[in-house]
Amino acid sequence: MISRINLYKLLPWVVTCLLITPILALLLSAFRIDNSGSFQHLIDTVLLDYTLNTLLMILGVISLSFIFALPVAWFVACCEFPGRTLLQWALMLPLALPPYIVAIVYTDLLDFSGPVQQFLRIVMGWRYSSDYYFPDIRTISGAVIILSLTLYPYLYLLLRGAFLGQSGGLFQAARTLGLSPLSAFFRVSLPLSRSAIAVGLSLIAMETLGDFATVHYFAVSTLTTAVYNTWLELGSLSTAAKISSLMLLGLVVLISLENYSRRRQKLYQRSGATHTELRFVLRGWQKWGALLFSWGLLFFAFILPLSALGYYAVNYFGASLNSALGKYTLNSVWLATIVAFLALLIALIVNFYKRLSPGVFASASIRLSSLGYALPGTVVAIAVLIPFTSLDLGLNRLLIANGYASVGLLFSGTLCILVAGYLMRFSAIAVGSIDSSLSQISPSLDSASRTLGQSAVQTIRRVNLPLIHRGMLTAFILVFIEAMKELPTALLLRPFNFETLATYVYQFVSDEMIEYAALPALLIVLMGLVPFIVVNRLLEKAT
């Protein structure tokens, strides 16, 4: 019989192995010989273009996101102006909007038949598209702008935290030495935020690499769309695995470069220093400039898309409200709930293993269990599909060989594979949240509990869990939000006749029926927005 001590050490590694098995299967499948010749055909024709488009997308999005996030983070963290308190949390709201929903809104607004060009034709007297030039949004540039508007909050959150954590004395010392405020910002504050910038841009780059719906809707061919097309259109799982492995290699290089760039950086802040010294009162044109930039960014990134969705949802409410919408809403809610609960359970298992047995093995367990979050949804789908398909084939062969009837696609053809894909993708969010919460609990509390005769399990139940309940709720809500919005994994792994709100919206988007997509899209946003506000309030209370 396995002892209780060995069980709590064994269980985290069982969970970790289950989460990384799809990645190992993906790599093994990528090295198999492709008899169909599909991958060689891609190399000879379009793979280079797909790769260049992907690189252009990543470079464009991280550059524009940096331009968006840096000023507003500085304004709300280090300046005083009207509306700053409201803006500091409102600027995070674009995270609740899936990029592909913002894409369809702006496409409808800016197309030839949209209100913007109609207004220009009325005012200027133009009649045909040949009478004037208007930039086409369905290009790489348009995709870069849309993704930047929805992804900049990743960098904004980290930069705001970095600026708030900096000692105001360092900035004032630079001013004393003769530097202007602008020079002190670029020579003191910005270098001190290098770590936050590197992490934030890495997150944005990974989200850009993993985006499917936006680039597919704008007809921009990237490696992500190549995975989708080679699997569903060419039917070549081996080719899709090879392309996915290339993307995995790119992610490894990206993360390695980010870690290498910060290898010698060590920043220390005096605990007595506060950021209140660094709060500048903006007046005149500076105040109006900060207000115009901050509210302008929030308007184009959140207020305008949400208003457009609300307008279409109201005007087409009767046509959009049907039994299918209710069914798919329930599908999304209970699927996201199951995934969030299981992800929270995984996070508790691996994090308490680290707390009870700190060391290299425990840290490795957490790192390995979090690998899936760095992978695009299409790559995760292919990675999960390979072992689940092999498992189904092996099980059916075994049953037939022993005289039993085949059970069909028991794993790869049911919701099991979709839940597994979501867990592989989003468990890292819960793991990180629980890890952050546990790190704030002094180990001396555990020692005191054990001294009073409590076992490890009793200490966890009676001491640790009550103290991290806010972190547990945050982890659950964050995973729930991401699962509600996830599209690529659902598109590739959903069983037949199973739809989520995300796939339901995507069907209307693909058919250019934005009016009918508005109501379910608005439901996705609201179901992400309400928990998002709850998490923000919890974090405010924690601080």
N, C-alpha and C positions, 0 to 999 in steps of 0.2 A: 504494500500500500504506500502511495506517495504521501509523504508527510506534508503537514500544512506549510511548513517553511519552504520545502522544495516546490510546492504548488504555486506559491506567490512569486517564486522566481521563474518557474516554468511558463506560467500563463502569459506574462507579458511577451515572452519570446514566441509563443505560439501565435499570439495576435500579430506581432511584428512580422513573422514569417508569412502569415496569410496576406498581409498588406503588401509585401514586396515580391511575393511569388509572381504576380502578373508582370512586373517589370523584368524579372529574370526570364519569364516565358517570352516576353517581347524580344529581348536581346537574342535568345536562342533561335526564335523564328526568323529574325532578321539575317542570321548567318546561314540559313538554309538556301539551297540552290533554287532559283526561280526558273522553273521550266517553261512558264508561260511567256517569258521575255518582256513582261510589262515594265519591270523596273529599268531594264536596259533601254527600252523605248522611251521612257521618261527622261533618262539621262541624255539620249540623243536628241530630244526635241525640246521639252519645256521645263525640265527640272532646274536648270540654271536661272531661267526667268522667274520661276516660283521662289527660288532662294533669294534672288536679288530683291524681289518685291517684298519678301518677308523682312529682309534687312532694312530696306527703306522705310517700311512701316514702323519697325522698332525704333530706328533712329529718329524718325519724324515725331513719333508719339512721345518719346522720352524728352525730346528737346522742347516741344510745345507744352508738355505738362510741366516742365521746369519753369518755363516762362509764366505759366498760369499760377503755379503754386508758390513760388518764391516770394513775390510781392505781397500776396494776401496773407501768407504765414507771418511775414514781418509786420504787416499792418496790425493784425489782431493780437500778436504776441508782445510787441514792443512800442506800439503807438496808442494814443488815446484820441478817439474821434467819435462822433455820434453814430450809434448803431453797432459799435464794436462787439458788445456782448452778444447781440443777436447773430451777428455774422460769424462769430467764432465757432458756432455749432451749425449754422445754416449752410456754411460752405462745405460741410461734409455730406449734405443731402444728395448730391449727384450719385453717390455710391449706391443709392437705392434704385437708380434707374439702370436697367440693362442697356448696354450700348446699342443693341440692335433696335430697341424701341425708340431711342433718340434718333437713330438713323432713319427710320421710316417716317418720323415726324418731320425732320428737316428735308427729306426728299419730297414729301408732299407739299411742304411750304415753298420750296425753291424750284420745283419742276416748272416746265413751260406752262402747265395748266394751273399752277399753284397761285396763291394770293399775291406773293411778292412780284412775280413777273406780270401778272394781270394788272397790278397797280402801276407798274412801270409803263406798260403799254398804254394804259388809259392816260396817264400824265404826259407821256412823251409823244403820244400819237402813233406809236408803232403798231404794226399789224401782224408781221410775220417774224419768225425767229431769225431770218436772214437780215432783218432791219437793224439788229443790235447784237452785241456780244454779252452773254451772261455765262459765268463759269459753271461747269457741270459738276454737281456734287458727287456723282457716282464715279469717282476717280480715287486714286491713291491719296491725293491731297484731302479729298472730302472724308475718306475713312480715317485719316490721321487726325483731322479736326474733331470728328465725332468721338473717337476713342480718347483723345486728350481731354475733352470736356467731361467725360464720365470717369476717367481714371486719375485725374490730377489730385483728388482728395487723398489718395495713398501717400503722396509726397507731402501734401499740405499738413496732414496730421503729424507726420514725423518731424517736419521742419518746425511746426509750431511748438511741439514738445521740446525740440532741441533749443530753440530760441528762449523759451521760458526757463529752461534749466541752466542757461548760461549766467555766469556771474556778471552783474552790471558793472562791477569794479573794473573788469578787464576793458570794457568798452570806454569807460570814463578815463582810464589810464591812457588809452590810445588818443583820446581827445586832448588830454593834458600834454601829450607829446607833439601836438600840433596837427593831428589828422582831422580832416573835415568829417562830418557824420557819414557821408557817403564812402569816403576812403576807409574809415574805421569799420564800416559794415563789410566791405569787401576784403579787408586785411585782417579782421579779427573775428567778427560774428560768422561770416560765411565759412572760413576754414574750420572753425570749431564745430560746424554743422556737417562736416564732410561725411561722417558716418551715417547720419540720417539721410543725406542726399543719396549716398550709394545704395542703402537698403531700399529707399523709396523708389528710385529709378529701376532697381532690379525687379521689384514687385510689378512695376508698370510694364517693364519689358516682358516679363513672363505672362502677364495678362494679355498683352498685345499679341504675343506669339500664340497664345491659346485661343484668341478670338476666332470664331467661325462665322457666326450669323451676320455680323456687320460686313466683313469682307466678301462673303458670299452674296449678300444682297447688293453690294456695290460692284459685283463682278470683278473683284480684284483677286487674282489667282495667287495664293500663298501656299506654304507647305501644309497648313492646316486644311485648306480646301482640297489639296492634293490627296491627303489621307482619306477624307470623306469620299471623294470621287473615285479613287482606286478601289475602295471597298464596296461601295454601293452601286457604282456604275460599271466598273470593270470586274468586280467580284473577285479581286485578287487580295486575299488577306496577307499573303507573303509580301507583296509590294507595299501594302499599307504599313506593315511592320517595319520594313526597311526605311521608309520615309519617317516613320515615328521615331526610329532609332537615331536618325540624323537630327531630328528636333531634340531628342534627349541629349545627344552629344552637345548640341548648341547650348542647352540649358546648363550642362555641367561646366562648359567653358565660361558661360556668363557668370555663374555663381562663383567659380574659381577666381575669375578676374576681380569680382567684387570683394572677395575675402583677401586677395593678394594686395589690392589697393589700400586696405586698411590694416595690413599686417603689423606695421610699426606704430600705428596711431594709438596713443594712450592719452585720454583726456581726464582730468580730475577737476572737480569743482569744490570749492570750500562750502561746507554744509551751512555756514552762517550767511552766505551770500544769497541775495534774492534778486529777482528780476525787476523789482519796483523801480530801481534806479534807471532802468533802461526803457521806461515808459515815456515817450515823447508826446507832447500835446500838439497835434497838427492843427494849423490854422491857415486860413486863406486858400490859395490855390493847392497847397499840399493836402488840406482836408478834402477839398472837392475832388482832387485827383484820386485819392485813396477811396473815397465813396464811389466815384464813377467806375473805377476798375473793379472793385470788389462786388458791387451790386450788379454791374454789367456782366461779370463772369457768372454770378449766381443766376441771373436772368436767362442767359443763353444756355447754361448747363442744366438748369432745373426748372425754373418758373415757366419758361416758354414751352418746353416739351410737355410738362405736366398740364399746362393750360390747354394745349392743343388736344391732348388725349381726353381731357375732361369735356371739351367742346364736342368732339366726335362721339364720345360715349353718351352724352345727353341727347344729341340729335339722332343717333341710331340706336337708342336704348331698346326700343321695342323689337327691332330686327336682330339685335345682338343677344338679348336675353332669351335663352332657351334651355331646355333640359340638358343639352350637351355641355353648356357652360357650367352649370351646377355640378355635373358629374366630373368634369375635368378639374374643377376647383377642389372638390373633395379628394380626387386622386392626388393632386399636388400637395394638399395640406397633410393628408395622412402619410404620404411617402416622405415628405420633408420631416414630419414628426418622428417617424421610425428611424430615419437616417440620423437626425439630431440626437435622439436617445442613444442609439448604438455608438455614435461618435463620442458622446460624453462618457459612455461606459468604457470605451477603449482608452480615452484620455485619462480617466481615473486609474485604470489598471497600470498603464505604463508610467504614469507620474508617481503613483504611490510605490511602485517598484523602485523608482529612483530615490524616493525619500527614505524608504526602509533600507535600501542597499545602495548607497551612493557610490559611484565609481565609473570606470570606463564602460563596462558592459551596460549599465543602466542608461548612461548618456547615449550610447550607441543605439539602444532600443528606441529611445525617443527620436533620434535623428532619422533612423531608418523608417519608422512608422509615419514620419512626416514627409517622406519623399514625394508622395503622390500629389501634394498641393502644387509643386513646381511644374507638374506636367499639364499640358493642354488637355481639355476635355476629350478631344478626338483621340489623342494618344492614350489616355486612360481607358477609353472605350475599347480600342484595339488590344491594349495590354490585358484587360480583363477578359475579353472575348476569347483569346487564344487558350488559356488553361480551362475555362469553363466549357468550351467546345470539345476540347480533348477529354475532359472529364465525362461529358455526356456520351461521346463515342465509346470510351472505354467501358462505361457502365452498361451501355446497350449491348456491346459485344459480349461482355461477361454474362449478362442475362440470357442472351440467345444461345450462347455456348452451353449453358446449364439447363436449357429447355424452357426458359421463361419467356414471356412476351416482352417486347421492347417497350420502354416507358417514354420514348421520345426525348425531346429536349427538356429534360427535367430542370436543368440548371440554366443553360444558355437561352432557353425559350420562355422563361418565367421572370417574375420580378426579382428573383434572387440575384441575377446578374446586374440588374439596374441598381439595386441597393448596394451591392459590392462595389460597383463603379463609383457611386456617390461617396461611399465610405473611404475608398482609396483617395478620392479627390479632396475631401473636406475634413478628414479626421485631424489633419494637422492644425486646423483652426481651433478645435476643441483642446488638443494637446497643448498648444501654446497658451491658451487662456488659463487652463488649470495649472500649468507650470508657473505662470506669472503669479497666480493667486497663492500657490503653495510656497513660493519663494519669499513671500511677505510674512510667513508664519515662522517664528523663531524655533529652531530645533530644541531649545530648552523646554518648550511646552511639551514636546513629545517625551523628553527625558523625565520631566516631572510626572507625567502621566504613568510612565513605566515604573517609576519609583514608587508610586502609590498602588502598584499591583495590577495595573491594567495591561492586558495583552496588546500586541500590535494591532490586531483587528479592532479591539475595543477603543484603542487610542484613535484610530482612524474614524471610527463611528461617532465617538463622543467628543473628540477634540477637533480633528482636522476638518471633517465634513461640515460641521456647523460654521466654522470660520471661513470656509470657501464657498458658501452657498451662493453669494453674489457672483463669484467667478464661474460657478457651475451654470447659473442661469444665463450669464453672458455667453458662455460657450454654446449652450443649447440654442439661444436665439440667433447667434451669428451663423451657425451651421444651418439652421432653419431657413434663414434669409438666402444663403447661397444655394441651397437645394431648391428653393422655390424658383430661382432665376436660371438655374443651369439648363442649357439647351443642347450643346454638342453631345454630351454623354447620353442624354435622354433620347436624342434622335437616333443614335447608333445602337443603343442597348434596349430600348423599350420593347416589350412583347407586342405581338399583333393585337390590334384593337385596344391599345392602351395609350391614352394621351394625357399629357400634363398641360397646364396653362401655357407654359413656354412653347411646347410643340404645337399647341392649338393656335397661338398667335403667329407662329412661324408659317403655318399653312396659309393663313390670310395674307401675310406679308409676301410670301412667294407668289401669290396670285394678284398682287397689287391691290388688295382690298383693305386698305388701312382703316376705313371707317368701321368695318366689322371687327378689326383687330383691336380697336381702341378700348372697348370695355374690358376684355380679358387682360389686355396690357396694363390698364389702370388697376385692375385687381392685383396683378403681380407687384406693381409699384407700391400700392397701399399695404399689401401684406408684408412687404419689406420695409416700408417706411415706419409703420407703427412699432414693430419690434426694434428698429434702429433707434427711434426716439427713446424707447425704454432703456436700451443699452446705454445710450448717452447719459440719461438721468442717473443710472446706476454708477457709471464712471464718475459723474460729478459728485455723487454722495461719497464715493470711495475716497475722493481727494479732499 
